[in-house]
Amino acid sequence: MAELHVELVAADRKVWSGEASLVVARTTSGDIGVMPGHQPLLGVLESGAVTIRTAGESGEGTVVAAVHGGFISFADDKLSLLAEIAELADEIDVERAEVARERAKSDTDAAAERRADVRLRAVASR
């Protein structure tokens, strides 16, 4: 099966790297799915969950990350997701995210509420 190499990088660290058969991300143009052999692309990431269907020696699985802003680039079966903020669903503290969402609602901070919602959706879809 054909694979593409994926690098998910945040401003402060490499979040995930490996082989995948499919990556789904939200861009300013809408949701996009990238598979091996996809046409080259460059896009702007929106806040949302990124789903990576992994491939390789360890078998197939799924990695989900909450991503907030950044860029997506694909060429020669190499996909780069360069995010302002990114965290794997397994790293997200659900209680803390729920508290942050409630605090954002009471402060009427729509951006903070959206970030908390994205984090909670990423956890729910893993």
Sequence and secondary structure as in RCSB ss.txt:
>XXXX:A:sequence
MAELHVELVAADRKVWSGEASLVVARTTSGDIGVMPGHQPLLGVLESGAVTIRTAGESGEGTVVAAVHGGFISFA
DDKLSLLAEIAELADEIDVERAEVARERAKSDTDAAAERRADVRLRAVASR
>XXXX:A:secstr
   EEEEEEETTEEEEEEEEEEEEEEETTEEEEE TT   EEEEE SEEEEEEE STT  EEEEEEEEEEEEEEE
TTEEEEEEEEEEEGGG  HHHHHHHHHHHHHTT HHHHHHHHHHHHHHHT 
